[in-house]
Structure formats: structure tokens, C-alpha cells
């Protein structure tokens, strides 16, 4: 993606996909992630569905739960994210 074409919608979609990807890569359900991170199930569900933005506090809790740096939530895997997610599921 061209930097000029980055929009809030695009970034929200990248974040949403990476939230799902990281959770599945760690073999967690939304409830399991809720327990691990200390976040509510609703916060996790709404974030993954793009219904709500993510606060810094939520991002920090997810970083600790996954042991990753914040930028990993914003990496664009492009069309490969579907393949990565499918590899994890199988």
C-alpha cells in the first residue's frame, strides 16, 4: 500500500486483522485472551470486530499477553494474512 493512501479505515482494518491473527497464533479463544490479558471479553470482541477503537491501556495489556511490541499490531501482512491465519487454524 502506498503511504499516501493510508486512511483511518485501512489502519483500523489492519489492526483488526492482526488482533485476530495474534490471538489465533497463540491458540487462544476470546475468553482465554480475556483471562490472560485482564481485558473484558466485550473489549476483545468489539476490538476484533472493529466496533471500537483500542486505548493505549488495552494495547499495553495485549502486548504483555502476547509478549510483542505495539508495532506488531499495525504490520500489514497484505493478502498473506489469510494464509497465515489458515495455517494457524489447520
Order of alpha helices (4+ residues) and beta strands (2+ residues): alpha-alpha-alpha-alpha-alpha
